[in-house]
Amino acid sequence: METNVFKIYKGLPKGVYAISLAKMINAMGTFVLPFSAMFLTQNLHMSEKWIGIFFLILGYVFVPSSLLGGKLVDLIGGKKVFIIAQILSATCYIPCAFLGSSIIIPCLLILSRFFGGIAQPASGAILVNITNEKNRKESFALPYLSANVGIAIGPMLAGFLYNNYIAVLFLGDAFTTILSVIFIGIYIDEMQSSSDGMQKSLCENNDEIEEKVGFIKAIIKRPQLLMFSIVSIIYSFVYCQRQYIIPIQVNMLYGFDGPRLFGFIMSINAITVILATTFISKITKNLDSVLNVGIAGLFYAIGFGILYFPVNFYIFIISTIIWTFGEIISSINTGVYIANHSPASHVGRFNAIIPMISGIGAAGGPIIIGIWIGGSRIGTAWFYIFILAIISSVSMFCLYFIERNQLVNAKKGS
C-alpha cells in the first residue's frame, strides 16, 4: 500500500529531488517568521496596529524584489539568482541574534524579506524549467511535502527555545538557509535552471510557447491567468491570518504558554501536510488545477470560520487540520496553473509578478485585520475571513467553468 501511495513521485527529474531535499533542510530552520508577531508583541512591545504596519511593509517590499528577481532569472538563470539572494537573506538574520530588543531587528527582517523576494521567482523558475505539463503536479507536490517535513520539526523546536534562547532562532534560521543553498549549488545544473533547459522542448501547451513580447502583452493574451491572480489576492488575505490572528489569539488566551502552543499548532499544520499531501495529490491529480484551487477555498472557509466561535485548544487543532487541507490543495495547484500558462521566455517574470499580484492580500491583510481587532473581540474577525474565503472559492469555480466552455467551443470549432 505504501509503495503504491508514493509511486507518484517516481521517475521525476533529478533536480526535483535535489530541490525537495534542500527545501526540507531550509524549512527545518524556519524559526523566525512564524514567531514574528509574538516577538514584536512581547519583546518589542509593539501594538497590533504597528505589527500590522510591519507586516504590510514586509509584504510590499516583496514587490520590487520579486520584479528584480524575475528579470534577473530570465537574464542570467535561476540558480545564480537563487544562491546569491538566499545567502544575503540569511546574512540579515545573524545580527538579530545579538541586538536584543533593538528596533533595528524589524528593519533587518524586512531587508531579509527583500532578498528572499528575489529568490522566490528563481526557485519557481527552476522547477518550471525542469518539468513539463505531465509531471508538474507531482513535481510541485514533492518539494512542498519535503518542506513541511522540516516545518514539522522547526516551529515546535522554536516554541521551546523562544522564551530562553531567542538568539538561537535567528542563528539557526541563517545556518539552515545557507546549508540548503550549498546543496542547491552542488546538485542543480545551471542549464536546468535557465530558460534554455531541455524541458522546454517538451511543452505541449500553447501558453508555454516562447514569445518575443513584453510581460504586459503576454499576460493580456492570457486573461484567465490574470483573473486567477486577482482572485488569489483574496486567498492570500485569508491564508495569511494563520500567522497573524492565530498567534495573537493564542497568546491572549494562554499567555506564557502561547509561544509553545503556537509552535505546536504550526507543527500540527506540517504533520498534516506530511500525512495528507500524497493522498490528496492522488485524489485530485485528474482534476483541473483551477477547480482544485476552488475546493481549497472551501476548506479555508470552514477551517478559519470555526474559530469565530468560543474556542479551546482542541478547536485550534481541528481548525488547523481543516485549513491545512486547503493549503495543500492550493499550494500544489497554484504553481501548476501559473506554470501551464507561462511562456518559456517569461518564466522568471511570470513566477515573480503573478505571485506578487496575489500576495497583495497577504501584505494588506494584517494591517486591515489589525485595525479591526484593535477595537473589537479578536474572534469576530474570523466571520469576515469566512465570507471572503467563500467569495474567492466561488470565483475560482466560475473561472473553471469559463475555461471548460472555451475548451468545448474550441473543439467544436476544430
C-alpha positions, 0 to 999 in steps of 0.5 A, spaced: 500 500 500 505 504 501 509 503 495 503 504 491 501 511 495 508 514 493 509 511 486 507 518 484 513 521 485 517 516 481 521 517 475 521 525 476 527 529 474 533 529 478 533 536 480 526 535 483 529 531 488 535 535 489 530 541 490 525 537 495 531 535 499 534 542 500 527 545 501 526 540 507 533 542 510 531 550 509 524 549 512 527 545 518 530 552 520 524 556 519 524 559 526 523 566 525 517 568 521 512 564 524 514 567 531 514 574 528 508 577 531 509 574 538 516 577 538 514 584 536 508 583 541 512 581 547 519 583 546 518 589 542 512 591 545 509 593 539 501 594 538 497 590 533 496 596 529 504 597 528 505 589 527 500 590 522 504 596 519 510 591 519 507 586 516 504 590 510 511 593 509 514 586 509 509 584 504 510 590 499 517 590 499 516 583 496 514 587 490 520 590 487 524 584 489 520 579 486 520 584 479 528 584 480 528 577 481 524 575 475 528 579 470 534 577 473 532 569 472 530 570 465 537 574 464 542 570 467 538 563 470 535 561 476 540 558 480 545 564 480 539 568 482 537 563 487 544 562 491 546 569 491 539 572 494 538 566 499 545 567 502 544 575 503 537 573 506 540 569 511 546 574 512 540 579 515 538 574 520 545 573 524 545 580 527 538 579 530 541 574 534 545 579 538 541 586 538 536 584 543 530 588 543 533 593 538 528 596 533 533 595 528 531 587 528 524 589 524 528 593 519 533 587 518 527 582 517 524 586 512 531 587 508 531 579 509 524 579 506 527 583 500 532 578 498 528 572 499 523 576 494 528 575 489 529 568 490 522 566 490 521 567 482 528 563 481 526 557 485 519 557 481 523 558 475 527 552 476 522 547 477 518 550 471 524 549 467 525 542 469 518 539 468 513 539 463 505 539 463 505 531 465 509 531 471 508 538 474 503 536 479 507 531 482 513 535 481 510 541 485 507 536 490 514 533 492 518 539 494 512 542 498 511 535 502 519 535 503 518 542 506 513 541 511 517 535 513 522 540 516 516 545 518 514 539 522 520 539 526 522 547 526 516 551 529 515 546 535 523 546 536 522 554 536 516 554 541 521 551 546 527 555 545 523 562 544 522 564 551 530 562 553 534 562 547 531 567 542 538 568 539 538 561 537 532 562 532 535 567 528 542 563 528 539 557 526 534 560 521 541 563 517 545 556 518 539 552 515 538 557 509 545 557 507 546 549 508 540 548 503 543 553 498 550 549 498 546 543 496 542 547 491 549 549 488 552 542 488 546 538 485 542 543 480 545 544 473 545 551 471 542 549 464 536 546 468 535 552 471 535 557 465 530 558 460 534 554 455 533 547 459 531 541 455 524 541 458 522 546 454 522 542 448 517 538 451 511 543 452 505 541 449 501 547 451 500 553 447 501 558 453 508 555 454 510 557 447 516 562 447 514 569 445 518 575 443 513 580 447 513 584 453 510 581 460 504 586 459 502 583 452 503 576 454 499 576 460 493 580 456 493 574 451 492 570 457 486 573 461 484 567 465 491 567 468 490 574 470 483 573 473 486 567 477 491 572 480 486 577 482 482 572 485 488 569 489 489 576 492 483 574 496 486 567 498 492 570 500 488 575 505 485 569 508 491 564 508 495 569 511 491 570 518 494 563 520 500 567 522 497 573 524 490 572 528 492 565 530 498 567 534 495 573 537 489 569 539 493 564 542 497 568 546 491 572 549 488 566 551 494 562 554 499 567 555 506 564 557 504 558 554 502 561 547 509 561 544 509 553 545 502 552 543 503 556 537 509 552 535 505 546 536 499 548 532 504 550 526 507 543 527 500 540 527 499 544 520 506 540 517 504 533 520 498 534 516 501 536 510 506 530 511 500 525 512 495 528 507 499 531 501 500 524 497 493 522 498 490 528 496 495 529 490 492 522 488 485 524 489 485 530 485 491 529 480 485 528 474 482 534 476 483 541 473 488 545 477 483 551 477 477 547 480 482 544 485 484 551 487 476 552 488 475 546 493 481 549 497 477 555 498 472 551 501 476 548 506 479 555 508 472 557 509 470 552 514 477 551 517 478 559 519 470 560 520 470 555 526 474 559 530 469 565 530 466 561 535 468 560 543 474 556 542 479 551 546 485 548 544 482 542 541 478 547 536 485 550 534 487 543 532 481 541 528 481 548 525 488 547 523 487 540 520 481 543 516 485 549 513 491 545 512 487 541 507 486 547 503 493 549 503 495 543 500 490 543 495 492 550 493 499 550 494 500 544 489 495 547 484 497 554 484 504 553 481 501 548 476 496 553 473 501 559 473 506 554 470 501 551 464 500 558 462 507 561 462 511 562 456 518 559 456 521 566 455 517 569 461 518 564 466 522 568 471 517 574 470 511 570 470 513 566 477 515 573 480 509 578 478 503 573 478 505 571 485 506 578 487 499 580 484 496 575 489 500 576 495 497 583 495 492 580 500 497 577 504 501 584 505 494 588 506 491 583 510 494 584 517 494 591 517 486 591 515 485 585 520 489 589 525 485 595 525 479 591 526 481 587 532 484 593 535 477 595 537 473 589 537 473 581 540 479 578 536 474 572 534 469 576 530 474 577 525 474 570 523 466 571 520 469 576 515 475 571 513 469 566 512 465 570 507 471 572 503 474 565 503 467 563 500 467 569 495 474 567 492 472 559 492 466 561 488 470 565 483 475 560 482 469 555 480 466 560 475 473 561 472 473 553 471 467 553 468 469 559 463 475 555 461 471 548 460 466 552 455 472 555 451 475 548 451 468 545 448 467 551 443 474 550 441 473 543 439 467 544 436 470 549 432 476 544 430 
